């Protein structure tokens, strides 16, 4: 994009000619638009800024050798500048092709009428056509404004002719390849802005008209920053939704708008209405001030990068952003004020405001948002404590594991019961098979000759009566009776946080109403802990996804420290160990602020 962007002094357009394609709308600038432009140019003339940049125009070359272009976007601005030139110079020179600012042609039925209107003298407002009305009214607005500001006429003439010392009236020149012109026109006119705020600011910084000596360095730095912002892991650490690219917004706008926060009230609201707001503000600056703003942008980016590169700030800032999209400004101010340890303490204390209960065990099923926050925080603290332990291991240094905050926004997440909330009556063949396999894996010694014979008789497990005989014999054994005694039966326990996990929607849907053994198999396959094509055939709708580390540890029974762990059921012992781990890892957040 930037290769097709350049700056042109308005006076350079002196011998250019432009064709307005038939699909372009007529001229529509109002009195407000005209006066706003004149006032901006007046402010620029009296400012210390070296050049003033008009909004961009997009053109397609028709014949470069004769400077002939077709206008895709920007005819309103070009027409207005033409009318300004007409007013300022028509009394001194004839508007011939050689002395026009530029020359118009039209691929429209009204081409001759409108062309003659622009070239000939305008005395009154003409309302015969819509084009005529707006063009003549714009011209009369110029006349009236200069009648009240006669002292500005000479300055404006010198400005247009590039004769004011250290002043240059520029327009951003965006060349579109001919074969892409129809797509570009359609995009621009459907709100898919081609030239974004980021494109324009990049062109502004790399403009040959400014006095910067380090353009190559700026170009390299700008590209590095753009690449970093396009990394989802980086972006979603700071923002919990993406920009609206259909409106021309880019992720780099986060930088530009933060730098302008102290200059423009309600910049976020203004940005939604005009995504190129930062460019318009930066284009008003002189070279020294623009260099200063670039330095601020670089410093801000580096602070964001430092937060991203540190495991503690990455996870705590990412969690706060997950809870609220309005904390970043405060976080960056505190980051600038505080040393690292105090800053991390500030982040952790800020997280406390999103912990809604006094005790972890008070959370229960149905409190979806609160539970999601607790489970995400449990995963964050698990990752950080593992990282800390690795760093202490013989003074070795390890890169840290990231919690993928971006997936919190790109996937749908559910709160799932570990032990099923409703009983599974083992009616399906697959549930019967999973149950039987898990019993055999945990307790192979109970498969006596009698049970093995019943298993052989049950065959493919489809016959209800034969399976019932096998099932009753297995659960009557002392070993299985002991497990059933420890299983979670109480309804309040089933809905308590010790029986709940965070799980992506697809994997959760794959569970259906399965028992713990089948859920365990699905999670192991989905998380990539085991690759078994045969198992995948038996569980055909399992996809490889990100399974949070704490959810993995639930289904692999990693929390249970006993030597006789059963994989067949989620027991009260498992429940208690899991709850104890949450209480230990999240103890800071359920205490007083520190």
Wavefront OBJ file of the C-alpha trace (Angstrom):
o trace
v 0.000 0.000 0.000
v 2.682 2.518 1.025
v 4.541 2.104 -2.286
v 1.516 3.625 -4.065
v 1.356 6.570 -1.690
v 3.141 9.854 -2.117
v 2.703 13.534 -1.350
v 2.106 16.138 -4.033
v 2.215 19.874 -3.696
v -1.067 21.372 -4.913
v 0.840 23.513 -7.407
v 2.211 20.320 -9.008
v -1.325 19.626 -10.261
v -1.192 22.752 -12.419
v -1.039 20.810 -15.696
v -2.917 17.686 -14.662
v -6.211 16.603 -16.180
v -8.749 14.350 -14.505
v -11.577 12.218 -15.771
v -14.488 11.608 -13.416
v -15.960 8.149 -14.123
v -19.664 7.904 -14.815
v -20.375 6.097 -11.531
v -19.093 8.976 -9.389
v -21.709 10.996 -7.545
v -22.010 14.710 -8.145
v -20.372 17.468 -6.148
v -21.880 17.654 -2.638
v -19.721 19.861 -0.422
v -21.743 22.185 1.804
v -21.045 25.648 3.210
v -19.805 23.989 6.385
v -17.241 21.907 4.467
v -15.966 24.944 2.564
v -15.628 27.212 5.612
v -14.008 24.453 7.645
v -11.347 24.004 4.952
v -10.701 27.752 4.703
v -10.358 28.062 8.476
v -7.976 25.103 8.621
v -5.799 26.684 5.909
v -5.884 30.011 7.769
v -4.710 28.327 10.975
v -1.990 26.537 9.028
v -0.650 29.741 7.462
v -0.219 31.315 10.904
v 1.240 28.135 12.454
v 4.838 26.984 12.573
v 4.067 23.844 10.617
v 6.040 23.268 7.435
v 3.358 21.598 5.351
v -0.370 21.015 5.411
v -1.806 17.747 4.208
v -5.240 17.528 2.612
v -7.167 14.279 2.727
v -6.077 11.734 0.125
v -7.310 11.274 -3.393
v -7.277 7.914 -5.148
v -6.608 7.949 -8.879
v -6.005 5.531 -11.756
v -3.465 6.454 -14.474
v -4.985 6.945 -17.927
v -1.890 8.435 -19.536
v 0.985 9.244 -17.205
v 2.964 10.968 -19.937
v 0.256 13.627 -20.211
v -0.619 13.591 -16.498
v -4.096 12.314 -17.196
v -5.827 10.390 -14.374
v -9.239 9.022 -13.517
v -10.539 9.903 -10.044
v -11.764 7.055 -7.837
v -12.013 9.008 -4.605
v -11.418 12.681 -3.856
v -13.237 14.603 -6.591
v -14.980 16.671 -3.879
v -11.624 17.928 -2.569
v -10.156 18.485 -6.034
v -13.220 20.370 -7.206
v -13.134 22.580 -4.113
v -9.445 23.402 -4.611
v -10.229 24.133 -8.249
v -13.013 26.540 -7.189
v -10.638 28.192 -4.730
v -8.085 28.651 -7.507
v -10.817 29.972 -9.816
v -11.825 32.599 -7.267
v -8.267 33.662 -6.401
v -6.862 33.909 -9.921
v -9.712 34.330 -12.422
v -9.525 38.120 -12.265
v -5.876 38.057 -13.313
v -5.672 35.201 -15.807
v -7.942 33.521 -18.274
v -8.895 29.995 -17.364
v -7.353 28.290 -20.360
v -6.027 24.760 -20.364
v -2.474 26.052 -19.925
v -3.223 28.073 -16.802
v -5.898 26.025 -15.078
v -4.986 24.368 -11.806
v -6.267 21.257 -13.479
v -8.626 20.306 -16.261
v -11.783 18.183 -15.997
v -13.382 15.698 -18.323
v -16.503 13.664 -17.555
v -17.839 10.287 -18.542
v -21.326 11.580 -17.789
v -24.334 12.866 -19.673
v -23.880 16.229 -17.970
v -20.181 16.419 -18.872
v -20.309 19.498 -21.111
v -22.713 21.334 -18.827
v -20.672 20.751 -15.695
v -17.349 21.348 -17.428
v -18.599 24.680 -18.775
v -19.930 25.582 -15.339
v -16.484 25.113 -13.826
v -14.631 26.936 -16.606
v -16.928 29.933 -17.001
v -17.669 32.828 -14.706
v -20.024 32.095 -11.795
v -22.237 35.033 -10.861
v -25.208 33.510 -9.062
v -26.377 30.280 -7.478
v -27.700 28.055 -10.245
v -30.373 25.535 -9.200
v -31.167 24.040 -12.615
v -29.379 20.801 -11.648
v -28.107 19.377 -8.361
v -24.482 19.647 -9.562
v -24.973 23.245 -10.591
v -26.574 24.130 -7.262
v -23.795 22.716 -5.095
v -20.950 23.998 -7.266
v -22.313 27.540 -7.549
v -23.224 27.657 -3.871
v -19.713 26.518 -2.940
v -18.248 29.266 -5.111
v -20.523 31.899 -3.539
v -19.469 30.636 -0.088
v -15.835 31.243 -1.073
v -16.698 34.741 -2.300
v -18.568 35.625 0.885
v -15.813 34.282 3.144
v -13.068 36.257 1.387
v -15.284 39.366 1.334
v -15.149 39.191 5.140
v -11.453 38.200 5.157
v -9.922 40.398 2.447
v -6.583 40.412 4.232
v -6.288 36.648 3.590
v -6.477 36.778 -0.211
v -2.789 37.471 -0.854
v -1.691 34.820 1.641
v -3.940 32.218 0.041
v -2.641 33.068 -3.429
v 0.932 32.610 -2.255
v -0.023 29.398 -0.470
v -1.591 27.902 -3.617
v 1.408 28.945 -5.755
v 3.862 27.590 -3.186
v 5.329 31.046 -2.552
v 4.972 31.264 1.247
v 8.340 30.695 2.941
v 8.594 27.224 4.522
v 4.966 26.423 3.680
v 3.714 23.666 1.437
v 0.105 22.705 0.746
v 0.139 18.944 0.120
v -2.319 16.311 -0.966
v -1.830 12.582 -0.464
v -1.647 10.933 -3.856
v -2.815 7.303 -3.924
v -2.334 5.522 -7.264
v -4.529 2.472 -7.860
v -3.630 -0.052 -10.562
v -6.089 0.072 -13.451
v -7.099 -3.591 -13.130
v -8.027 -2.990 -9.476
v -9.855 0.285 -9.998
v -13.398 -1.112 -9.944
v -12.707 -3.075 -6.770
v -11.159 -0.007 -5.143
v -14.107 2.184 -6.122
v -16.593 -0.377 -4.807
v -14.694 -0.745 -1.529
v -14.371 2.987 -0.944
v -18.035 3.597 -1.622
v -19.204 0.679 0.523
v -17.301 1.935 3.551
v -14.285 -0.364 3.120
v -11.783 2.445 3.260
v -8.659 1.718 1.239
v -6.357 4.256 2.832
v -6.372 3.646 6.543
v -5.210 5.904 9.330
v -2.064 3.783 9.558
v -1.303 4.070 5.820
v -1.657 7.835 5.941
v 0.470 8.329 9.058
v 3.166 6.141 7.536
v 3.119 8.283 4.390
v 3.216 11.413 6.561
v 6.316 10.215 8.411
v 8.092 9.087 5.249
v 7.139 12.137 3.196
v 10.077 13.626 1.292
v 8.839 17.126 2.090
v 9.651 16.838 5.775
v 13.112 17.362 7.231
v 13.541 13.891 8.749
v 16.996 12.404 8.242
v 16.129 8.906 9.460
v 13.337 7.826 7.113
v 14.820 4.356 6.522
v 14.951 3.737 10.240
v 11.375 5.014 10.698
v 10.185 2.741 7.871
v 11.815 -0.316 9.483
v 10.436 0.540 12.927
v 6.959 1.169 11.551
v 6.922 -2.192 9.769
v 8.074 -3.990 12.926
v 5.276 -2.342 14.924
v 2.658 -3.237 12.295
v 3.741 -6.888 12.338
v 3.609 -7.010 16.124
v 0.095 -5.576 16.246
v -1.113 -8.129 13.708
v -0.071 -10.929 16.090
v -3.293 -11.986 17.840
v -1.520 -12.922 21.050
v -0.138 -9.398 21.326
v -3.378 -7.607 20.357
v -5.746 -9.567 22.584
v -3.545 -9.035 25.599
v -4.558 -5.358 25.483
v -7.954 -5.362 23.732
v -10.880 -7.759 24.083
v -12.274 -7.163 20.595
v -10.788 -6.569 17.171
v -11.025 -3.336 15.199
v -13.690 -2.807 12.550
v -11.610 -3.204 9.415
v -14.686 -2.547 7.265
v -14.565 1.030 8.581
v -10.868 1.435 7.874
v -9.789 0.919 11.478
v -6.447 -0.782 12.139
v -4.829 -2.189 15.256
v -2.045 0.389 15.088
v -4.707 3.023 15.798
v -4.440 1.964 19.436
v -1.016 3.621 19.532
v -2.001 6.759 17.669
v -5.157 7.350 19.673
v -3.420 6.842 23.015
v -0.866 9.494 22.136
v -3.697 11.883 21.235
v -5.813 11.106 24.326
v -4.688 14.222 26.172
v -5.405 16.466 23.184
v -8.870 15.358 22.139
v -11.763 14.819 24.511
v -13.750 11.645 23.868
v -11.267 10.521 21.204
v -12.640 6.966 21.301
v -16.084 8.176 20.274
v -14.601 10.476 17.625
v -12.483 7.602 16.312
v -15.582 5.486 15.709
v -16.968 8.256 13.488
v -13.682 9.112 11.759
v -11.009 6.366 11.811
v -8.445 8.752 10.253
v -8.719 11.265 13.085
v -5.156 10.706 14.321
v -3.773 11.379 10.851
v -5.671 14.667 10.587
v -4.296 15.766 13.949
v -0.715 14.692 13.221
v -0.785 16.320 9.785
v -1.257 19.711 11.467
v 2.130 19.492 13.212
v 5.420 20.989 12.124
v 8.392 18.683 11.562
v 9.808 19.038 15.087
v 6.469 18.304 16.737
v 5.834 15.404 14.367
v 9.224 13.942 15.286
v 8.312 14.396 18.938
v 5.005 12.566 18.455
v 6.802 9.730 16.647
v 9.129 9.410 19.632
v 6.089 9.143 21.936
v 4.605 6.484 19.683
v 7.829 4.490 19.781
v 8.075 4.800 23.560
v 4.470 3.703 24.010
v 4.963 0.742 21.694
v 8.061 -0.299 23.622
v 6.130 -0.205 26.888
v 3.423 -2.397 25.366
v 6.110 -4.770 24.075
v 7.783 -4.916 27.490
v 4.445 -5.802 29.096
v 3.946 -8.497 26.468
v 7.417 -9.998 26.938
v 7.105 -10.428 30.708
v 5.103 -13.506 31.842
v 3.560 -11.783 34.858
v 2.490 -8.568 33.172
v 1.343 -10.483 30.073
v -1.019 -12.639 32.106
v -2.253 -10.062 34.598
v -2.823 -7.334 31.999
v -4.420 -9.905 29.686
v -6.761 -11.012 32.472
v -7.750 -7.439 33.367
v -8.437 -6.728 29.710
v -10.587 -9.878 29.569
v -12.670 -8.471 32.431
v -12.852 -4.884 31.173
v -11.874 -2.964 28.040
v -11.497 0.303 29.958
v -8.440 -0.416 32.112
v -5.603 -0.016 29.631
v -5.107 3.731 30.000
v -4.859 3.424 33.791
v -2.579 0.390 33.481
v -0.154 2.264 31.203
v -0.079 5.272 33.534
v 0.695 3.027 36.513
v 3.306 1.145 34.504
v 5.072 4.446 33.889
v 4.897 5.512 37.546
v 5.701 2.303 39.456
v 8.669 -0.039 39.664
v 8.106 -3.593 38.463
v 7.261 -5.305 41.769
v 4.917 -2.499 42.843
v 3.297 -2.508 39.425
v 2.626 -6.257 39.555
v 1.139 -5.819 43.029
v -1.098 -3.075 41.608
v -2.235 -5.436 38.811
v -3.046 -8.238 41.252
v -4.941 -5.881 43.536
v -6.877 -4.625 40.498
v -7.842 -8.211 39.706
v -9.414 -8.503 43.159
v -12.210 -6.170 42.125
v -13.367 -8.849 39.645
v -13.534 -11.572 42.322
v -17.178 -11.474 43.338
v -17.311 -13.792 46.365
v -15.490 -14.185 49.680
v -14.689 -17.879 49.229
v -14.026 -20.012 46.164
v -16.389 -22.726 47.360
v -19.258 -20.208 47.212
v -19.241 -20.279 43.392
v -21.763 -22.582 41.773
v -23.191 -23.529 38.392
v -25.237 -20.819 36.690
v -22.900 -17.914 37.579
v -21.338 -18.110 34.152
v -19.340 -14.869 33.915
v -17.996 -15.118 37.461
v -17.015 -18.770 36.969
v -15.258 -18.040 33.675
v -13.157 -15.365 35.373
v -12.221 -17.676 38.237
v -11.287 -20.516 35.879
v -9.229 -18.228 33.625
v -7.476 -16.829 36.701
v -6.812 -20.357 37.988
v -5.187 -21.223 34.659
v -3.160 -17.990 34.715
v -1.816 -18.635 38.220
v -1.106 -22.276 37.367
v 0.982 -21.211 34.366
v 2.832 -18.538 36.377
v 3.611 -20.846 39.280
v 4.926 -23.490 36.891
v 7.063 -20.839 35.222
v 8.440 -19.726 38.592
v 9.322 -23.292 39.531
v 11.143 -23.809 36.233
v 13.141 -20.609 36.700
v 14.303 -21.835 40.094
v 15.468 -25.143 38.662
v 19.283 -25.011 38.827
v 19.299 -21.400 37.675
v 18.065 -22.377 34.216
v 15.912 -19.937 32.279
v 12.906 -21.096 30.292
v 10.612 -19.248 27.919
v 7.173 -18.963 29.416
v 3.911 -20.620 28.424
v 1.208 -18.204 27.281
v -2.418 -18.447 28.194
v -4.068 -17.795 24.788
v -6.350 -14.871 25.624
v -7.129 -14.515 21.926
v -9.062 -17.799 22.053
v -11.346 -16.429 24.755
v -12.734 -14.118 22.079
v -12.468 -16.368 19.021
v -14.116 -19.457 20.539
v -17.240 -20.024 22.589
v -16.588 -21.268 26.108
v -18.882 -23.234 28.406
v -18.912 -24.183 32.049
v -19.103 -27.991 32.106
v -19.913 -30.459 34.879
v -17.076 -32.938 35.466
v -19.237 -35.650 36.980
v -22.432 -35.535 34.943
v -25.185 -33.395 36.379
v -27.719 -35.963 35.149
v -27.271 -39.723 35.460
v -26.212 -41.756 32.431
v -28.141 -45.025 32.244
v -25.598 -46.647 29.891
v -28.136 -47.170 27.120
v -25.708 -46.631 24.219
v -23.121 -49.107 23.075
v -20.320 -46.516 23.121
v -21.025 -45.519 26.746
v -21.145 -49.164 27.787
v -17.845 -49.839 26.047
v -16.139 -46.765 27.581
v -17.386 -47.703 31.027
v -16.206 -51.300 30.697
v -12.787 -50.285 29.352
v -12.223 -47.805 32.172
v -13.131 -50.432 34.789
v -10.692 -52.896 33.209
v -7.921 -50.253 33.052
v -8.353 -49.277 36.714
v -9.199 -52.651 38.266
v -8.117 -55.556 36.064
v -8.102 -57.891 39.083
v -11.921 -57.845 39.417
v -12.318 -59.559 36.043
v -12.686 -63.043 37.465
v -13.610 -66.030 35.332
v -17.280 -65.437 36.172
v -17.229 -61.788 35.017
v -15.154 -62.667 31.943
v -17.780 -65.261 30.938
v -20.570 -62.689 31.339
v -18.521 -60.272 29.206
v -18.198 -62.892 26.481
v -21.926 -63.548 26.585
v -22.649 -59.790 26.369
v -20.663 -59.719 23.106
v -21.212 -56.432 21.261
v -23.002 -54.957 24.326
v -26.200 -54.231 22.388
v -28.400 -56.709 24.257
v -29.847 -54.883 27.274
v -30.460 -57.990 29.401
v -27.004 -59.477 28.817
v -25.289 -56.180 29.552
v -27.395 -55.669 32.695
v -26.215 -59.038 34.050
v -22.585 -58.056 33.437
v -23.092 -54.573 34.895
v -24.742 -55.832 38.104
v -22.002 -58.376 38.684
v -19.227 -55.774 38.260
v -20.741 -53.116 40.525
v -21.475 -55.709 43.223
v -17.742 -56.271 43.766
v -16.229 -54.745 46.894
v -13.806 -52.620 44.872
v -16.499 -50.963 42.749
v -18.812 -50.543 45.713
v -16.021 -48.573 47.390
v -15.766 -46.285 44.346
v -19.504 -45.724 44.182
v -19.508 -44.838 47.842
v -16.960 -42.069 47.117
v -18.679 -40.745 43.969
v -20.376 -37.353 43.959
v -24.079 -37.866 44.588
v -25.160 -34.737 46.419
v -26.883 -32.239 44.104
v -25.150 -29.234 45.700
v -21.741 -30.841 45.164
v -22.578 -31.558 41.520
v -23.247 -27.836 40.961
v -20.315 -26.615 43.049
v -17.088 -25.235 41.579
v -15.220 -28.435 42.523
v -17.281 -30.266 39.898
v -16.972 -27.629 37.147
v -14.406 -26.772 34.459
v -13.886 -24.332 31.592
v -14.227 -26.040 28.223
v -14.594 -24.919 24.605
v -18.085 -25.299 23.154
v -17.204 -27.925 20.543
v -15.565 -30.325 22.977
v -18.350 -29.746 25.456
v -20.908 -30.613 22.777
v -18.963 -33.809 22.041
v -19.579 -34.893 25.633
v -23.345 -35.193 25.177
v -24.406 -36.975 28.368
v -21.305 -39.124 28.664
v -19.813 -40.599 31.792
v -16.445 -39.461 33.113
v -14.368 -42.127 31.244
v -15.658 -41.003 27.842
v -15.257 -37.320 28.726
v -11.695 -38.094 29.765
v -10.975 -39.783 26.431
v -12.453 -36.855 24.470
v -10.380 -34.259 26.362
v -7.181 -36.264 25.945
v -7.763 -36.547 22.198
v -8.872 -32.926 21.785
v -5.853 -31.560 23.656
v -3.381 -33.704 21.701
v -2.145 -35.546 24.788
v -2.777 -38.769 22.907
v -2.997 -39.429 19.164
v -4.994 -42.538 18.492
v -6.790 -42.873 15.180
v -8.809 -45.830 16.422
v -10.068 -43.782 19.335
v -10.874 -40.912 17.016
v -13.006 -43.262 14.949
v -14.909 -44.167 18.102
v -15.279 -40.481 18.976
v -15.678 -39.059 15.441
v -16.635 -35.476 16.322
v -13.530 -34.709 18.397
v -11.405 -31.847 17.035
v -7.954 -30.779 18.147
v -8.461 -27.624 20.195
v -6.873 -25.703 23.025
v -7.881 -27.295 26.315
v -6.913 -25.102 29.310
v -4.208 -26.645 31.448
v -6.423 -26.876 34.532
v -9.120 -28.671 32.539
v -6.507 -31.122 31.276
v -5.363 -31.755 34.829
v -8.928 -32.450 35.937
v -9.487 -35.158 33.336
v -6.039 -36.709 33.785
v -6.611 -36.743 37.567
v -3.421 -34.711 38.127
v -4.811 -33.011 41.237
v -5.366 -36.242 43.154
v -2.147 -37.030 45.024
v -3.221 -40.478 46.259
v -1.571 -43.629 44.930
v -4.860 -45.431 44.228
v -6.356 -42.913 41.784
v -9.349 -44.241 39.870
v -9.931 -43.100 36.304
v -13.491 -44.388 36.263
v -15.228 -41.682 38.309
v -14.823 -38.090 39.460
v -14.917 -38.797 43.169
v -15.332 -36.657 46.268
v -11.581 -37.056 46.840
v -10.849 -35.639 43.370
v -13.342 -32.834 44.046
v -11.564 -31.882 47.291
v -8.049 -31.941 45.785
v -9.176 -29.808 42.825
v -10.891 -27.282 45.102
v -7.832 -27.173 47.371
v -5.598 -26.358 44.392
v -7.841 -23.430 43.437
v -7.871 -22.210 47.022
v -4.076 -22.381 47.223
v -3.300 -20.778 43.880
v -5.921 -18.027 44.196
v -5.481 -17.322 47.905
v -4.133 -13.804 47.205
v -7.362 -12.721 45.530
v -9.585 -13.779 48.405
v -7.630 -11.828 51.004
v -7.357 -8.140 51.839
v -5.734 -5.748 49.361
v -1.973 -5.572 49.793
l 1 2 3 4 5 6 7 8 9 10 11 12 13 14 15 16 17 18 19 20 21 22 23 24 25 26 27 28 29 30 31 32 33 34 35 36 37 38 39 40 41 42 43 44 45 46 47 48 49 50 51 52 53 54 55 56 57 58 59 60 61 62 63 64 65 66 67 68 69 70 71 72 73 74 75 76 77 78 79 80 81 82 83 84 85 86 87 88 89 90 91 92 93 94 95 96 97 98 99 100 101 102 103 104 105 106 107 108 109 110 111 112 113 114 115 116 117 118 119 120 121 122 123 124 125 126 127 128 129 130 131 132 133 134 135 136 137 138 139 140 141 142 143 144 145 146 147 148 149 150 151 152 153 154 155 156 157 158 159 160 161 162 163 164 165 166 167 168 169 170 171 172 173 174 175 176 177 178 179 180 181 182 183 184 185 186 187 188 189 190 191 192 193 194 195 196 197 198 199 200 201 202 203 204 205 206 207 208 209 210 211 212 213 214 215 216 217 218 219 220 221 222 223 224 225 226 227 228 229 230 231 232 233 234 235 236 237 238 239 240 241 242 243 244 245 246 247 248 249 250 251 252 253 254 255 256 257 258 259 260 261 262 263 264 265 266 267 268 269 270 271 272 273 274 275 276 277 278 279 280 281 282 283 284 285 286 287 288 289 290 291 292 293 294 295 296 297 298 299 300 301 302 303 304 305 306 307 308 309 310 311 312 313 314 315 316 317 318 319 320 321 322 323 324 325 326 327 328 329 330 331 332 333 334 335 336 337 338 339 340 341 342 343 344 345 346 347 348 349 350 351 352 353 354 355 356 357 358 359 360 361 362 363 364 365 366 367 368 369 370 371 372 373 374 375 376 377 378 379 380 381 382 383 384 385 386 387 388 389 390 391 392 393 394 395 396 397 398 399 400 401 402 403 404 405 406 407 408 409 410 411 412 413 414 415 416 417 418 419 420 421 422 423 424 425 426 427 428 429 430 431 432 433 434 435 436 437 438 439 440 441 442 443 444 445 446 447 448 449 450 451 452 453 454 455 456 457 458 459 460 461 462 463 464 465 466 467 468 469 470 471 472 473 474 475 476 477 478 479 480 481 482 483 484 485 486 487 488 489 490 491 492 493 494 495 496 497 498 499 500 501 502 503 504 505 506 507 508 509 510 511 512 513 514 515 516 517 518 519 520 521 522 523 524 525 526 527 528 529 530 531 532 533 534 535 536 537 538 539 540 541 542 543 544 545 546 547 548 549 550 551 552 553 554 555 556 557 558 559 560 561 562 563 564 565 566 567 568 569 570 571 572 573 574 575 576 577 578 579 580 581 582 583 584 585 586 587 588 589 590 591 592 593 594
